[in-house]
Amino acid sequence: MSTPSGQVPPGNEQPSAPIAPIPQPSGQTRSNTASIMWAVATIVVALVGGFLIYTAMTQGDEPADAGPGTAQEGGAATGSEETEGADPAEPTDEVAEAPAAETRTEPATEGSDGTDTTAEPTMSEEQKQFLLDLPRREADDPLAMGDVDAPVVIIEYADYRCPFCASWGRDVQPQLQDLVDDGTLRIEFRDRVLFGADSEATALAARAAGEQGMYWEFHDAVYAAAPDSGHPDMPREKLLGLAEEIAIPDLEKFEADLDSPELREAMQADNAEGESLGVRSTPTFLVNTVAIVGAQPEQVFRQAIEQELAAVQ
């Protein structure tokens, strides 16, 4: 069976900002190009604006050099890990020097009535539609949960060895389950491999579990066993142990699927999609048209979901 492959829009060879809409390959015009460049500027300005606003609001609350480790010591992590310009195949320990809450796109950038509440440039309808078309909405996608017709979709770009991804998966995602259950929200996971071969192996193992209908069980088991910091080693025997722990029905098939070229191709396609969109840190989320960087708390996501729900109703 084939796991859905990622969408990789063309024409974005050197992405410089997260989640920048990219034009489709046919029927391009100069106006489309200008529109896309405006989208890139919009996202950059929004990210910088969010950083400056948050910094102004919290100045004096924390030491100036507080980093992701500090955020974790206080409870749920609110950070992200990034590898600017790094080869995704090479492991790295580079971590953002400030909590990702300082660099995230604020969910309330645009009001539900179409007005810009922060006086920043807004995306065109074409650019918004590009982001709304990114969800796959495939009923048999093992990497997704929730109704295919849910009005709001969270796309998560994550690395299984990222501690902030683990924190969000353990602490925040379960808090949004009520919205999944009532049909409001769909969550689609995308592999964004930043930390080397063990990250790739874990992503493949999750997909192998998905071949037997247990993707999310394996996802939860990996994150439940994750340390509070650092990138855990994930040798093959550990992956097999996790599969046994969650009672994968056919362990022989699971182990064979760890080496499946088809699953590897699907994982690489997802990774290429994230790279083409400029995703350089994990976790990064798209809530319909709202970009959120880092393991932000539940309320940040609920605010973005409410905003996007109002926009589509």
GUMARFI-736201 format. One record per atom (N, C-alpha, C): residue in three letters; x negated, y negated, z negated. Coordinates in steps of 0.05 Angstrom, whole numbers, padded with zeros to 5 digits, always signed. Atoms other than C-alpha are relative to their C-alpha. Layout:
ALAXYZ...
This chain:
MET-00017+00024+00000MET+00000+00000+00000MET-00017-00025+00000SER+00016+00025-00003SER-00023-00070+00014SER+00009-00020-00020THR-00006+00022+00018THR-00027-00125-00037THR+00000-00025+00017PRO-00002+00023-00017PRO-00006-00192-00007PRO-00026-00016+00000SER+00025+00016-00003SER-00064-00233+00019SER+00006-00029-00003GLY-00004+00028+00006GLY-00075-00306+00003GLY+00003-00016+00026GLN-00003+00019-00023GLN-00056-00364+00049GLN-00025-00017+00000VAL+00024+00016-00002VAL-00118-00399+00074VAL+00003-00020+00022PRO-00004+00021-00020PRO-00102-00464+00109PRO-00026-00007+00013PRO+00025+00007-00014PRO-00153-00483+00162PRO-00007-00029-00003GLY+00008+00028-00002GLY-00192-00548+00169GLY-00008-00012-00026ASN+00008+00012+00025ASN-00217-00556+00098ASN-00027+00012-00008GLU+00025-00014+00004GLU-00290-00536+00102GLU-00015-00010-00024GLN+00014+00011+00023GLN-00314-00582+00046GLN+00020-00013-00019PRO-00020+00011+00018PRO-00257-00591-00005PRO-00014-00015-00022SER+00013+00016+00021SER-00273-00645-00056SER+00019-00005-00023ALA-00018+00005+00022ALA-00211-00647-00100ALA+00020+00023-00002PRO-00019-00022+00003PRO-00163-00596-00129PRO+00026-00004+00015ILE-00027-00001-00011ILE-00100-00578-00091ILE+00005-00023+00019ALA-00004+00020-00020ALA-00108-00625-00032ALA+00015+00013+00023PRO-00015-00012-00022PRO-00054-00609+00021PRO-00017-00001+00026ILE+00016-00003-00024ILE-00085-00585+00086ILE+00019+00005+00024PRO-00019-00003-00023PRO-00051-00590+00155PRO-00001+00028+00012GLN-00002-00025-00014GLN-00028-00529+00194GLN-00014-00003+00027PRO+00018+00001-00023PRO-00067-00510+00257PRO+00013-00010+00026SER-00012+00007-00026SER-00015-00528+00311SER+00013-00028-00002GLY-00014+00025-00002GLY+00013-00595+00334GLY-00012-00023-00016GLN+00013+00021+00016GLN-00038-00640+00299GLN+00001-00026+00014THR+00001+00027-00011THR-00034-00714+00309THR-00017-00017-00018ARG+00016+00018+00017ARG-00074-00773+00284ARG+00015-00008-00025SER-00016+00008+00024SER-00017-00791+00237SER-00001+00022-00020ASN+00002-00023+00020ASN-00020-00721+00206ASN-00027-00001-00014THR+00027+00001+00012THR-00095-00729+00195THR-00001-00022-00021ALA+00000+00022+00019ALA-00085-00796+00162ALA+00017+00007-00024SER-00017-00008+00022SER-00029-00767+00120SER-00015+00019-00019ILE+00014-00019+00017ILE-00073-00711+00095ILE-00022-00014-00015MET+00020+00015+00014MET-00130-00758+00079MET+00012-00017-00023TRP-00014+00015+00021TRP-00080-00800+00039TRP+00006+00019-00023ALA-00006-00019+00021ALA-00061-00737+00001ALA-00025+00005-00017VAL+00025-00004+00015VAL-00134-00725-00018VAL-00005-00023-00018ALA+00004+00023+00016ALA-00140-00796-00042ALA+00020-00001-00024THR-00020+00000+00021THR-00075-00788-00081THR-00008+00018-00023ILE+00007-00019+00020ILE-00099-00727-00118ILE-00024-00010-00016VAL+00024+00010+00014VAL-00167-00758-00134VAL+00007-00022-00019VAL-00008+00022+00017VAL-00135-00821-00160VAL+00016+00009-00024ALA-00016-00011+00022ALA-00085-00781-00201ALA-00017+00013-00022LEU+00018-00013+00019LEU-00140-00739-00233LEU-00016-00020-00016VAL+00016+00020+00014VAL-00184-00799-00249VAL+00018-00017-00018GLY-00018+00015+00017GLY-00124-00838-00274GLY+00008+00014-00025GLY-00007-00016+00023GLY-00103-00782-00319GLY-00022+00001-00020PHE+00023+00000+00018PHE-00173-00778-00347PHE-00002-00026-00016LEU+00003+00026+00013LEU-00176-00853-00362LEU+00022-00005-00020ILE-00022+00005+00018ILE-00107-00855-00393ILE-00003+00017-00025TYR+00003-00017+00023TYR-00119-00795-00437TYR-00023-00009-00018THR+00023+00009+00015THR-00188-00821-00458THR+00008-00025-00017ALA-00008+00025+00015ALA-00158-00889-00477ALA+00018+00007-00023MET-00019-00007+00021MET-00103-00856-00517MET-00013+00015-00024THR+00012-00017+00020THR-00149-00809-00555THR-00027-00010-00010GLN+00026+00010+00009GLN-00210-00852-00565GLN-00001-00003-00030GLY+00003+00001+00029GLY-00234-00845-00636GLY+00012+00024-00014ASP-00011-00024+00012ASP-00195-00781-00648ASP-00019+00023-00002GLU+00019-00022-00001GLU-00252-00734-00630GLU-00028-00011+00006PRO+00027+00009-00007PRO-00328-00739-00624PRO-00002-00002+00031ALA+00003+00005-00029ALA-00349-00764-00555ALA-00010+00024+00015ASP+00011-00022-00014ASP-00385-00700-00540ASP+00015+00026-00004ALA-00016-00024+00005ALA-00329-00653-00558ALA+00004+00016+00025GLY-00002-00016-00024GLY-00328-00596-00509GLY+00021+00022-00004PRO-00020-00021+00001PRO-00286-00534-00495PRO-00003+00017-00025GLY+00003-00016+00025GLY-00316-00498-00555GLY+00014-00013-00023THR-00014+00015+00021THR-00289-00552-00601THR+00030+00005+00002ALA-00029-00005-00004ALA-00220-00544-00570ALA+00008+00027-00009GLN-00007-00027+00007GLN-00221-00470-00581GLN+00000+00004-00030GLU+00001-00003+00029GLU-00241-00476-00654GLU+00025-00010-00013GLY-00024+00011+00012GLY-00178-00516-00666GLY+00025+00017+00006GLY-00023-00017-00007GLY-00132-00461-00638GLY-00001+00007+00029ALA-00001-00007-00028ALA-00109-00450-00567ALA-00019-00018+00016ALA+00018+00015-00017ALA-00160-00471-00516ALA+00015-00018+00019THR-00013+00019-00019THR-00143-00532-00474THR-00020-00007+00021GLY+00021+00006-00019GLY-00202-00527-00427GLY+00001+00016+00025SER+00003-00016-00024SER-00225-00499-00362SER-00030+00004+00005GLU+00028-00005-00007GLU-00289-00471-00334GLU-00003-00005+00030GLU+00003+00006-00028GLU-00318-00494-00268GLU-00028+00006+00010THR+00025-00005-00014THR-00373-00480-00218THR-00002-00018+00024GLU+00001+00019-00022GLU-00381-00542-00176GLU-00023+00008+00019GLY+00020-00006-00021GLY-00416-00523-00111GLY-00014+00026-00003ALA+00013-00026+00004ALA-00434-00454-00137ALA+00011+00021+00019ASP-00009-00023-00016ASP-00431-00391-00097ASP+00018+00017-00017PRO-00018-00016+00017PRO-00369-00354-00124PRO-00010+00028-00006ALA+00010-00027+00005ALA-00407-00289-00119ALA-00020+00001-00022GLU+00021+00001+00021GLU-00459-00312-00169GLU+00012-00008-00027PRO-00010+00007+00027PRO-00444-00312-00244PRO-00012-00026-00009THR+00010+00025+00011THR-00452-00378-00280THR+00013-00005-00026ASP-00011+00007+00027ASP-00443-00405-00350ASP+00006-00029-00002GLU-00005+00029+00001GLU-00432-00477-00330GLU+00029-00004-00008VAL-00026+00006+00011VAL-00373-00505-00369VAL+00004-00030+00001ALA-00006+00028+00000ALA-00338-00571-00363ALA-00007-00013-00027GLU+00010+00012+00025GLU-00366-00620-00414GLU+00022-00013-00017ALA-00022+00012+00016ALA-00298-00645-00438ALA+00024+00017+00003PRO-00024-00016-00003PRO-00231-00612-00452PRO+00015-00007+00025ALA-00013+00005-00025ALA-00192-00604-00388ALA+00024-00018-00003ALA-00022+00018+00004ALA-00135-00643-00419ALA-00007-00028+00009GLU+00009+00026-00008GLU-00178-00704-00402GLU-00001-00003+00030THR+00004+00001-00029THR-00181-00686-00328THR+00025+00011+00015ARG-00023-00012-00013ARG-00112-00657-00314ARG+00017-00021+00014THR-00020+00018-00012THR-00060-00688-00269THR+00024-00001-00017GLU-00023+00003+00018GLU-00006-00716-00313GLU+00026+00009+00014PRO-00025-00009-00013PRO+00061-00681-00298PRO+00019-00022+00007ALA-00020+00021-00004ALA+00100-00746-00302ALA-00009-00021+00019THR+00010+00020-00019THR+00063-00781-00246THR+00022-00013+00016GLU-00021+00010-00016GLU+00126-00788-00205GLU+00027+00007-00013GLY-00026-00004+00013GLY+00196-00797-00234GLY+00019+00016+00018SER-00019-00017-00015SER+00254-00753-00214SER+00016-00017+00020ASP-00015+00017-00019ASP+00286-00813-00178ASP-00017-00009+00023GLY+00017+00007-00022GLY+00227-00818-00131GLY-00018-00023-00005THR+00017+00023+00006THR+00194-00877-00166THR-00026+00010-00012ASP+00026-00007+00010ASP+00121-00876-00184ASP-00004-00013-00027THR+00000+00011+00027THR+00118-00883-00260THR-00028-00009-00009THR+00027+00008+00008THR+00042-00894-00262THR-00013-00019+00021ALA+00009+00018-00021ALA+00036-00940-00201ALA-00022+00011+00017GLU+00020-00013-00018GLU-00008-00889-00166GLU+00013+00007+00027PRO-00012-00008-00025PRO+00001-00871-00093PRO+00014+00027-00002THR-00015-00025+00000THR+00051-00816-00080THR-00004+00016+00025MET+00003-00017-00024MET+00049-00757-00032MET+00024-00005+00018SER-00022+00001-00019SER+00089-00759+00031SER+00017+00025-00002GLU-00017-00023+00000GLU+00146-00711+00042GLU-00013+00024+00014GLU+00014-00021-00015GLU+00103-00672+00091GLU-00021+00014-00019GLN+00020-00011+00018GLN+00048-00663+00039GLN+00013+00016-00023LYS-00015-00015+00021LYS+00098-00642-00015LYS+00009+00027+00012GLN-00010-00025-00012GLN+00127-00591+00033GLN-00022+00020+00004PHE+00023-00019-00002PHE+00058-00561+00045PHE-00004+00015-00026LEU+00004-00013+00026LEU+00051-00548-00030LEU+00024+00018-00006LEU-00023-00017+00006LEU+00122-00521-00035LEU+00000+00025+00017ASP+00002-00024-00017ASP+00106-00472+00021ASP-00022+00020-00008LEU+00021-00018+00008LEU+00046-00442-00015LEU+00009+00025-00015PRO-00010-00025+00013PRO+00086-00393-00059PRO+00008+00020+00021ARG-00006-00021-00019ARG+00094-00326-00024ARG+00029+00009-00001ARG-00028-00008+00004ARG+00162-00309-00054ARG+00006+00027+00013GLU-00004-00028-00010GLU+00154-00235-00035GLU+00010+00017-00022ALA-00013-00016+00021ALA+00199-00189-00074ALA-00017+00022-00011ASP+00016-00023+00008ASP+00148-00133-00076ASP-00029-00008-00007ASP+00026+00009+00007ASP+00088-00176-00095ASP-00007+00008-00029PRO+00006-00009+00027PRO+00056-00140-00155PRO-00013-00022-00017LEU+00014+00021+00015LEU+00019-00204-00175LEU+00019-00023-00007ALA-00020+00020+00006ALA+00084-00242-00186ALA+00021+00010-00019MET-00023-00006+00017MET+00140-00244-00237MET+00021-00022+00003GLY-00022+00019-00003GLY+00208-00277-00233GLY+00014+00003+00026ASP-00017-00001-00024ASP+00262-00286-00181ASP-00015-00013+00024VAL+00012+00011-00024VAL+00238-00297-00110VAL+00012-00027+00008ASP-00014+00025-00007ASP+00288-00354-00104ASP-00001-00020-00023ALA+00001+00019+00022ALA+00269-00389-00169ALA-00007-00028+00010PRO+00005+00027-00010PRO+00270-00464-00159PRO-00028-00011-00006VAL+00027+00009+00007VAL+00202-00474-00193VAL-00019+00024+00000VAL+00020-00021+00000VAL+00140-00432-00180VAL-00026-00011-00011ILE+00027+00006+00009ILE+00075-00434-00219ILE-00019+00018+00014ILE+00022-00015-00011ILE+00015-00412-00179ILE-00024-00004-00018GLU+00024+00002+00018GLU-00043-00396-00225GLU-00024+00011+00014TYR+00026-00009-00010TYR-00114-00393-00199TYR-00018+00005-00024ALA+00014-00008+00025ALA-00155-00355-00251ALA-00021+00021+00005ASP+00021-00020+00001ASP-00216-00313-00265ASP+00004+00017-00025TYR-00005-00017+00023TYR-00206-00253-00311TYR-00021-00001-00022ARG+00020+00002+00020ARG-00271-00267-00347ARG-00003-00029-00011CYS-00001+00028+00010CYS-00255-00341-00361CYS+00015+00000-00027PRO-00014-00001+00026PRO-00239-00349-00436PRO+00024-00018-00001PHE-00023+00018+00000PHE-00192-00407-00422PHE+00024+00012+00015CYS-00021-00014-00014CYS-00153-00365-00372CYS+00012+00021-00019ALA-00010-00020+00019ALA-00148-00311-00426ALA+00018-00013-00021SER-00016+00014+00020SER-00123-00362-00477SER+00027-00008+00011TRP-00026+00007-00012TRP-00069-00387-00430TRP+00018+00024+00004GLY-00016-00024-00005GLY-00048-00317-00411GLY+00011+00012-00026ARG-00009-00011+00025ARG-00043-00296-00484ARG+00020-00018-00014ASP-00014+00018+00018ASP-00014-00358-00516ASP+00022-00017+00013VAL-00019+00018-00013VAL+00023-00400-00465VAL+00019+00014+00018GLN-00017-00013-00019GLN+00049-00356-00410GLN+00024+00014-00013PRO-00023-00013+00013PRO+00092-00314-00458PRO+00021-00020-00010GLN-00019+00020+00009GLN+00124-00378-00484GLN+00018-00010+00022LEU-00017+00008-00023LEU+00151-00391-00414LEU+00018+00022+00010GLN-00015-00023-00009GLN+00183-00323-00408GLN+00030-00004+00002ASP-00029+00006-00001ASP+00253-00350-00423ASP+00008-00013+00026LEU-00006+00013-00025LEU+00249-00392-00360LEU-00003+00020+00024VAL+00002-00021-00020VAL+00227-00331-00320VAL+00026+00017-00001ASP-00023-00017+00004ASP+00284-00290-00349ASP+00026-00012+00010ASP-00025+00012-00009ASP+00338-00341-00333ASP+00000-00009+00029GLY+00001+00006-00028GLY+00316-00349-00261GLY-00011-00027+00008THR+00010+00027-00006THR+00286-00419-00267THR-00028+00001+00011LEU+00029+00001-00006LEU+00213-00400-00260LEU-00010+00027+00012ARG+00015-00022-00010ARG+00170-00353-00219ARG-00030-00006-00004ILE+00029+00003+00004ILE+00096-00342-00234ILE-00015+00018+00020GLU+00016-00015-00019GLU+00047-00320-00180GLU-00029-00004-00006PHE+00028+00001+00008PHE-00024-00302-00198PHE-00017+00001+00025ARG+00019-00001-00021ARG-00082-00316-00151ARG-00028+00004-00012ASP+00027-00004+00009ASP-00153-00290-00161ASP-00017-00024+00010ARG+00021+00020-00007ARG-00205-00347-00163ARG-00025+00009-00014VAL+00023-00013+00012VAL-00269-00309-00175VAL-00024-00020-00002LEU+00022+00019+00004LEU-00323-00355-00205LEU-00023+00012-00014PHE+00020-00010+00018PHE-00363-00311-00251PHE-00012+00027+00007GLY+00015-00022-00009GLY-00393-00256-00210GLY+00013+00027+00004ALA-00009-00027-00008ALA-00388-00182-00196ALA+00020+00012-00020ASP-00018-00012+00019ASP-00354-00163-00261ASP+00028-00013+00002SER-00026+00013-00005SER-00299-00215-00247SER+00014+00013+00024GLU-00011-00013-00023GLU-00289-00184-00179GLU+00011+00028-00007ALA-00008-00027+00008ALA-00286-00114-00209ALA+00025+00000-00016THR-00024+00001+00017THR-00234-00135-00260THR+00024-00008+00016ALA-00022+00007-00018ALA-00191-00169-00207ALA+00009+00024+00016LEU-00007-00024-00016LEU-00194-00106-00165LEU+00014+00021-00018ALA-00012-00019+00018ALA-00176-00064-00226ALA+00029-00008-00006ALA-00028+00010+00004ALA-00114-00107-00239ALA+00017+00007+00024ARG-00015-00006-00024ARG-00093-00098-00167ARG+00004+00030+00003ALA-00003-00029-00001ALA-00106-00023-00172ALA+00023+00008-00019ALA-00023-00006+00018ALA-00058-00022-00232ALA+00026-00009+00013GLY-00024+00009-00014GLY-00009-00062-00190GLY+00009+00019+00021GLU-00009-00020-00019GLU-00009-00007-00139GLU+00018+00021-00013GLN-00017-00018+00015GLN+00025+00034-00193GLN+00021-00014-00017GLY-00021+00015+00013GLY+00072-00021-00215GLY-00008-00010-00028MET+00008+00008+00027MET+00030-00041-00276MET-00020-00023+00000TYR+00018+00023-00001TYR-00005-00105-00255TYR+00000-00016-00025TRP-00001+00019+00022TRP+00019-00148-00312TRP-00008+00014-00026GLU+00009-00014+00024GLU+00007-00094-00364GLU-00031+00000-00001PHE+00029+00001+00000PHE-00066-00091-00342PHE-00010-00028-00005HIS+00006+00028+00004HIS-00069-00167-00339HIS+00000-00006-00030ASP-00003+00006+00029ASP-00045-00171-00412ASP-00021+00015-00016ALA+00020-00016+00015ALA-00093-00116-00435ALA-00027-00013+00002VAL+00026+00014-00004VAL-00153-00152-00405VAL-00002-00024-00018TYR+00001+00025+00016TYR-00135-00217-00439TYR+00002+00005-00030ALA-00002-00007+00029ALA-00117-00184-00505ALA-00027+00008-00011ALA+00026-00009+00009ALA-00187-00155-00508ALA-00022-00021+00004ALA+00020+00020-00007ALA-00222-00219-00485ALA-00010-00015-00025PRO+00010+00016+00023PRO-00268-00257-00534PRO+00009-00028+00002ASP-00008+00028+00001ASP-00255-00328-00555ASP-00017-00018+00018SER+00018+00016-00017SER-00314-00353-00514SER-00018+00019+00016GLY+00018-00016-00016GLY-00362-00329-00461GLY+00014+00018+00020HIS-00010-00018-00021HIS-00354-00281-00403HIS-00006+00029-00007PRO+00005-00028+00009PRO-00345-00209-00426PRO-00010+00017+00023ASP+00008-00020-00019ASP-00381-00153-00391ASP+00024+00019+00006MET-00022-00018-00007MET-00331-00110-00353MET-00010+00023+00018PRO+00010-00023-00016PRO-00366-00046-00331PRO+00023+00018+00007ARG-00021-00017-00011ARG-00327+00007-00294ARG+00013+00017-00022GLU-00012-00017+00021GLU-00319+00051-00356GLU+00019-00016-00018LYS-00019+00016+00016LYS-00286-00007-00393LYS+00026-00004+00015LEU-00024+00003-00017LEU-00237-00018-00336LEU+00016+00026-00001LEU-00014-00026+00002LEU-00220+00056-00337LEU+00012+00004-00027GLY-00011-00002+00027GLY-00211+00053-00412GLY+00025-00017-00004LEU-00024+00016+00001LEU-00162-00004-00405LEU+00024+00013+00015ALA-00021-00014-00016ALA-00123+00035-00352ALA+00011+00023-00017GLU-00010-00022+00017GLU-00119+00094-00399GLU+00016-00011-00024GLU-00013+00013+00023GLU-00099+00048-00457GLU+00029-00007+00007ILE-00027+00008-00007ILE-00038+00023-00419ILE+00016+00022+00014ALA-00013-00024-00010ALA-00021+00093-00394ALA+00006-00002+00030ILE-00003-00001-00029ILE-00032+00084-00319ILE+00008+00029+00007PRO-00009-00028-00006PRO+00006+00145-00290PRO-00021+00017+00013ASP+00019-00016-00016ASP-00048+00168-00241ASP-00027-00013-00002LEU+00026+00012+00005LEU-00117+00152-00267LEU-00019+00006+00023GLU+00017-00007-00023GLU-00150+00188-00208GLU+00005-00019+00023LYS-00006+00020-00021LYS-00114+00143-00158LYS-00010-00027-00008PHE+00010+00026+00010PHE-00130+00082-00202PHE-00030-00003+00006GLU+00029+00002-00004GLU-00204+00098-00199GLU-00007-00002+00030ALA+00005+00002-00029ALA-00202+00109-00124ALA+00006-00027+00011ASP-00008+00026-00010ASP-00166+00043-00114ASP-00020-00022-00009LEU+00021+00019+00007LEU-00223+00007-00150LEU-00019-00006+00023ASP+00018+00002-00023ASP-00262+00018-00086ASP+00016-00005+00027SER-00017+00004-00024SER-00204+00002-00038SER-00008-00024+00016PRO+00007+00023-00017PRO-00227-00042+00020PRO+00025-00018+00004GLU-00025+00016-00003GLU-00154-00065+00028GLU+00004-00018-00023LEU-00004+00016+00024LEU-00149-00089-00043LEU-00022-00022-00002ARG+00022+00020+00000ARG-00217-00123-00038ARG+00006-00023+00020GLU-00006+00020-00020GLU-00195-00159+00025GLU+00022-00019-00010ALA-00021+00017+00011ALA-00132-00184-00009ALA-00010-00018-00022MET+00012+00016+00021MET-00172-00208-00069MET-00016-00023+00012GLN+00017+00020-00013GLN-00221-00244-00024GLN+00017-00021+00014ALA-00018+00019-00013ALA-00163-00277+00014ALA+00011-00020-00020ASP-00009+00018+00021ASP-00135-00305-00051ASP-00022-00019-00008ASN+00023+00017+00008ASN-00204-00330-00070ASN-00005-00021+00020ALA+00004+00019-00021ALA-00212-00363-00003ALA+00022-00022+00000GLU-00022+00020+00002GLU-00144-00397-00011GLU-00006-00021-00021GLY+00007+00019+00022GLY-00165-00427-00078GLY-00023-00018+00008GLU+00023+00016-00008GLU-00231-00449-00049GLU+00008-00021+00020SER-00008+00018-00021SER-00198-00481+00011SER+00016-00024-00011LEU-00016+00021+00013LEU-00153-00521-00036LEU-00017-00017-00019GLY+00018+00016+00017GLY-00213-00547-00075GLY+00001+00009-00029VAL-00001-00009+00028VAL-00201-00505-00138VAL-00028+00008-00008ARG+00027-00005+00010ARG-00268-00508-00174ARG-00002+00006-00029SER+00000-00007+00028SER-00247-00493-00245SER+00024+00018-00006THR-00021-00018+00008THR-00204-00441-00279THR+00007-00004-00029PRO-00022-00004-00019PRO-00149-00439-00296PRO+00009-00026+00012THR-00012+00022-00014THR-00118-00486-00245THR+00028+00009+00008PHE-00028-00008-00006PHE-00042-00487-00234PHE+00012-00020+00019LEU-00019+00017-00016LEU+00007-00513-00183LEU+00028+00006-00011VAL-00028-00002+00008VAL+00077-00525-00212VAL+00016-00013+00022ASN-00011+00012-00025ASN+00112-00535-00145ASN-00020-00020+00011THR+00019+00020-00011THR+00077-00601-00127THR-00017-00013-00021VAL+00016+00012+00021VAL+00045-00617-00194VAL-00025+00018-00006ALA+00025-00014+00006ALA-00028-00597-00205ALA-00007-00004-00030ILE+00009+00001+00028ILE-00050-00580-00276ILE-00025+00016-00003VAL+00026-00012+00003VAL-00122-00564-00293VAL-00004+00007-00030GLY+00007-00008+00027GLY-00140-00525-00356GLY+00023+00014-00015ALA-00019-00015+00016ALA-00105-00483-00409ALA+00017-00019-00017GLN-00017+00020+00014GLN-00055-00537-00427GLN+00022+00013-00017PRO-00021-00012+00017PRO-00002-00525-00481PRO+00026+00003+00015GLU-00026-00006-00011GLU+00068-00501-00468GLU+00015-00025+00009GLN-00016+00024-00005GLN+00099-00571-00470GLN-00008-00013+00026VAL+00009+00012-00025VAL+00056-00596-00412VAL+00013+00014+00024PHE-00012-00015-00022PHE+00083-00540-00368PHE+00030-00004+00001ARG-00029+00004+00000ARG+00155-00549-00391ARG+00007-00028+00011GLN-00005+00027-00010GLN+00151-00623-00375GLN-00002+00000+00031ALA+00004-00002-00029ALA+00124-00608-00305ALA+00023+00016+00013ILE-00022-00016-00010ILE+00177-00554-00295ILE+00026-00016+00001GLU-00024+00017+00001GLU+00233-00602-00316GLU-00001-00021+00022GLN+00003+00020-00021GLN+00206-00655-00268GLN+00006+00012+00027GLU-00003-00013-00026GLU+00203-00607-00209GLU+00028+00011+00003LEU-00027-00010-00001LEU+00270-00577-00226LEU+00019-00022+00008ALA-00017+00023-00006ALA+00302-00646-00224ALA-00004-00008+00029ALA+00006+00009-00028ALA+00268-00660-00157ALA+00013+00018+00021VAL-00012-00019-00020VAL+00297-00598-00123VAL+00030+00002-00003GLN-00029-00003+00004GLN+00367-00603-00151GLN+00015-00024+00011
